Amino acid sequence: MKEFLNQLSRRNPALFWFGCFNLALLVIAFVMYFVDETQILGISAWIKPLKFAQSITIYSWTFAWMLGYVEDSRAVRRIAFWVIVTMTVEIVLIYLQAFRGTTSHFNIRSAFDIMVFNLMGIFIMINTIINLYALWVFCRRKLSIAGTDLLAWRSGLIIFCAGAISGGWMVAQMSHTIGAPDGGPGLPFLNWSTVAGDVRAAHFAALHALQVIPISVWLVRRIGIEPQKGIVAAIIAGYGALCLFLHVQAWMQIPLFSL
């Protein structure tokens, strides 16, 4: 782990330290979970900040590692800058709303809440554009990676960018649950609905393709098997099929797990 963190800090110091900042926010949310009894939609107000701080840490460190393969320093700086700006706005507003004891997403109860939700939407849109730009860089710019490893990163980026579709789906219907109101029975911690479809499960799977596919290829190599194109294609197809299945399942109002 120490060597991994050292490499990460060398590959992109800005994104490395931004990930550390979100890791500190995660600790704050974890503490607040136990000391603040405020609930939103039937669960602790600090569950969402905790999940988003964790997710942004992983996102920042993944991009820090990934951008280490890009030889165009100007593109690297541009991507890192906008990732930090957009995710800072996102996490600050999520924590602000948690402190206020109200929801951050789909909240149109007051003029201030509408402003917060719209601001989050604007910066997430900018983040989506920068993610698409990163995909373009990985397809068109000179990289220090090739072969099946490059195929894994490119495919992970493609599915990751496609995750914006399910994000837009939730915004369009102003909720994440399909077939029941938000805030009903859900899985522990994740809170994905156990009585109806939940787009968050599909969204989660698509976004984490950026980690799952490259790590899967790395694990295949670690067990002594050279990941040929056929193996990598099978990993990509399998994970892509899983993401598609989860989207269809949510659309059909079927929960991921029924408890």
N, C-alpha and C positions, 0 to 999 in steps of 0.2 A: 504493500500500500504506500509506503514511504517513497519508493522509487516511482510509482505511478504518479503521485502528487508532485514529485520533483519534475518529472517529464511534462506534466500538465502545465505547471507554472512556467516552464521554459517555452512551451509551444505557444501559449498566448497568456501572458501575465494579466492583462486586463480582464479577460473572461474567467481566469482562474480565481482572481480576488473577488470578482462579482459573485461567483459561485460560493465563495467563503462567506460573503456578506449575507447571502440568502440562507446559508447554513446557520448563521447566527440568528437570523429571523426565525428559522425553524425552531431553534431552542427556545426563543421567546414565546412562540405560539404554544410549544409543549408545556412550558411553565404556566402560561395563562389558562390552558385547558384545565389545570388542576385548581387554580386560584380564583378563576372567574366563572360564576355559575350561569352567566348569560347564555340563553339558548336561542337559536334561529331555526325555524322550521323543525323544531323538535330535537335538535342536536346542539352540541356545544358550538358557540360562535367561533371557536378557535380551530375547529376541524378543517374548515376551508383554507384559512391562512397557512395552517400546518402543511396541508397537501400541496398548495401552490408553491410555498417556499421550497419544499422538497423537490417538486417538479422543475422549478426554475434552476435549482442547483444542478440537477442532472442535465438539463438542457444547456446551461452555460458551460459546464465541463465537457459535454459532448462536442459542442461547437469549438471549444478551445482545442480539443484533441484533433478534431476533423480539419480545422483550418491550418493545423501544422503541416498538412500535406500540400497546401496551396502556396505556390511560389510567387504569386502576384501580391506583393505586400500591400499595395494600395487597396485591392479588393478585400484583403484580410482586415485591414483597419476599418474599412467602411462597414463590413458585416458586423464586426465586433462592437463598433460604436452603436449601431442601431439596435442590436440585440440588447445591449445594456440599457439604452434609453427606453425602449419599449417595455422591457420587462420591469424596469424600475417603476414606471408609471403604473403598470399592472399590479405589482405587489404592494406598492404604497396605498393604492386605492382599496385593495382588498383588506389590508390591515386597518385602514381608516374606517371602513364600514363595519368591520368586526368590533372595533372600539366603540362605534356608535350603536352597536347591537342590532344591526340590520343587514340585509343581503346586499351583495355587490352586483351580482348578475341579475338581469331581468327585473330590476327594481325601478318602478316608475311611480312610487308613492308620493314623492315630492319633487319640486323643481331641482333641489340639490341632488337627490338620488338619480334623477334623469340625467343631469349633467355628468355625474360620476359614471353611469352606465355608458353614455355616449362617448365620453373621453376614453374609457377602456376599449370601446369598439373601434375608435379611430386608431389607437396605438396598436391594437391587435391586427388591424388591417395593414398598417405599416410593417409590422413584424412578419405578416404573411408575404408581403412583397419582398422583404429582405431574405426570407427563406427561399423564395423562388429565384432570387438573384444568386443565392448560394448554390442552388441546384444548377443554374446556368454556368457558374464558375466551375463547378465540378465536371461539367460536360464540355466546356470550351476553353478553359485556361490550363496552363502547364501545371502538372501535379507531380509530386514525388512518390506516387503510388500508382500501381497498374494492375492488370490482370483481374483475378476474381475478387481481390480485396477492393479494388476500385468499383467493380460491379456491385459488390455488397453495399458500399457507401452510397452509390448513386441510387440504387433501388430503395434503400432505406430513406433517402431524401425524398424520393418521388412519393412514397406512401405517406411519409411525414407531412409533406406539403398537401397531399390529398386529404389529410386530417382536417384541413380548413373547411372542407365540405360539411362535415358533421358539426363543426363549430357554427357555421352559418345556418345549418338546419335548426339548431337549438335557439339561435337568435330569432329566426323567422317565426318560430312558434312560441317564443318567449318562455320557454321551459325546457327542461331536459328529460322529463318523463313523458311517455306516450301511453295513453290509456288510463291515466290516473293523475291527480294533482301532485305537484312537487311536494316533498316533505313527508311522504308516507313511509311505511316499513322499508328498511334497506339493509344491505350488508354491513357488518361492523366496519367502522372507520371509512370505508369507501362510500357507504350510503347509497350505492346503486340500488334501485328499486327491486324488491323481491316480489312485487305483485303486478308489475306492468313493465313495458319496454323502457329502457333507459339509454339514451344516446351517449351518455358519458362513457359507458363501457366500450362502445365502438370508437369513440373519439380517443380514449386512452390507448387502445390497441394501435390505432393508426399513428399517433404521435410517437409511440415508443418503438416503432419500426426502426427508427434511427439508431437505437441502441441494440435491439434484438437481432437484427440481421447481421451487422458486422461482428457482434460478439459471438453469434452462432458459428460464423465462418472461422473465427479465431479459435473457438472451442474444438471444432472439427480438426484443425491443425494441431491443437494441443494434445489430442488423443492419438496423434501419429498418422492421421489420414490427410493426404494432400487434397485440399478442397478444389476439385476440378469444376469446370463450368456446369456440368450436369448436377453435381451436388449443390452448388450455390443456387442454381436455377430452381431446384426442388425446394430449398429453404425459402427462397423468395416467393415461389408460387404457393407454398403451404401457408406462409404468414399472410400473404395477400388474400388468400381464400378465407382465412380466419377473420380478417378485418371486414371483408365483404359479408361474411355470415353474421357477424355481430351487428352490422348495420341493418341487414334484412330482419334479423331477430327483433331489434328495437322497433323497426317500422311495423312489424306484425304484433306489437304490444306484448311480446313475450319476455319475461325477466331472464337475466343471465342465470340466476339461481333462485329457486323458490324455497323459502325457509318456513 
